[in-house]
Amino acid sequence: MTILVTGGAGYIGSHTARLLAERGREVVAVDSLERGHRAAVGDLPLVVADVSDRAALAELIDAHRVDSVVHFAAYKAAGESMEHPGRYFHNNVGATAALLDTVAAAGIERFVFSSSAAVYGTPESLPVTEDAPVRPESPYGESKAMVETMLAWLGRLTPLRSVSLRYFNAAGAWPDGSLGEDWSLTTNLVPVVMKSLLGRRPPLEIFGTDYPTPDGTAVRDYVHVLDLAEAHVAALDHLEAGGESSVVNLGTGVGSSVRQVLAAAEAAAGREVPTVLAERRPGDPVAVYADNRRAAELLGWRPRFGLDDILASAWAWHSTHPDGHGD
Ligand SMILES: NC(=O)c1ccc[n+]([C@@H]2O[C@H](COP(=O)([O-])OP(=O)(O)OC[C@H]3O[C@@H](n4cnc5c(N)ncnc54)[C@H](O)[C@@H]3O)[C@@H](O)[C@H]2O)c1
């Protein structure tokens, strides 16, 4: 039986599909390739389709005997969602609703969903537990909360069981540098730091140096993409063992400041990151990091990699693939 990985040509989906295949699981990826890359899928089977295409999805589920779904396919930029909210509701919510119809019609009962710490908005207290209020501050975060709500209803009313994984800041690459994030569309800190290191952009702006943190810069929870991939394997195992539906934070539980990220990047690259100091950005929280105890208790998941591993793997990938996947 086969696991369908939607968004399998994207950053986190491609790492998870590769890890699942390495673990001997049958995998088929589906991706529109709008924001993904065929090369990221390697030799694994890829169907190019939109997840809202019911006929194409039904056909591939039948042909590959799919019995579980890991759903990454979505748009992911909170900033873009503030300018184009409709785009996010259509693709992240509407297309997922269509996918869930197809999944239900095929009798599939196991579903792992890429949610986000963006559902919490600015947290009131740290570390952030799964019981913190869901108060998204962008259509992107809202789209993730809406899918979680759909999954909760389907869990009550149908045989579908799901795990929604609320990722904190995904970063890093396959440790040997053979697979990583295509940085052409990203605004996340680690790839932007890499671009600055490689002279592919102007110096990095450090937004805010007067935050109430030890070094004055904002603090986030960076979690290695391979640790995220492992968590999806663990979530599938949990559902296959008959485990109940849940929402689970995926973070290291450790906050790292912008300056700590820069120091780790410089250690990995052996050169200095060009930077300029800039004003705080409106709406940026001072610090966000996860309480990850539920992931340990429910899924037996513990992150193996730290900040140095994240920056070393990111450097291994970007310095050898300055044009990303090259397509
Ligand atoms: N990267 C992060 O830090 C982060 C943090 C929290 C949550 N997430 C979530 O994880 C998931 C994967 O993120 P990523 O960083 O790998 O993003 P990504 O953009 O690299 O990958 C998403 C993939 O989905 C595909 N896609 C989008 N809409 C589709 C559709 N309707 N049908 C078929 N394919 C479609 C894109 O072409 C792309 O290949 C997303 O749902 C994102 O919201 C990411």
The ligand as an ORCA input file, in Angstrom:
! r2SCAN-3c Opt
* xyz 0 1
  N       8.551     26.062      5.220
  C       8.114     26.362      6.436
  O       8.826     26.954      7.254
  C       6.730     25.924      6.865
  C       6.319     26.210      8.176
  C       5.046     25.814      8.575
  C       4.219     25.139      7.692
  N       4.635     24.883      6.423
  C       3.721     24.168      5.521
  O       4.357     23.012      5.015
  C       3.899     22.738      3.698
  C       5.084     22.568      2.785
  O       5.882     23.737      2.834
  P       7.172     23.910      1.930
  O       8.081     24.828      2.655
  O       7.647     22.587      1.508
  O       6.521     24.701      0.691
  P       6.820     24.593     -0.869
  O       6.197     25.781     -1.508
  O       8.263     24.323     -1.110
  O       6.011     23.275     -1.290
  C       4.630     23.269     -1.524
  C       4.413     22.465     -2.791
  O       2.998     22.309     -3.000
  C       2.735     22.511     -4.382
  N       1.332     22.958     -4.458
  C       0.787     24.086     -3.934
  N      -0.535     24.102     -4.152
  C      -0.837     22.957     -4.819
  C      -2.049     22.384     -5.317
  N      -3.232     23.013     -5.159
  N      -1.991     21.176     -5.941
  C      -0.814     20.534     -6.120
  N       0.371     21.034     -5.663
  C       0.345     22.225     -5.039
  C       3.741     23.525     -4.852
  O       3.950     23.451     -6.254
  C       4.976     23.127     -4.037
  O       5.776     22.194     -4.731
  C       2.971     23.886      3.315
  O       1.633     23.468      3.531
  C       3.349     24.975      4.295
  O       2.279     25.835      4.561
  C       5.876     25.255      5.988
*
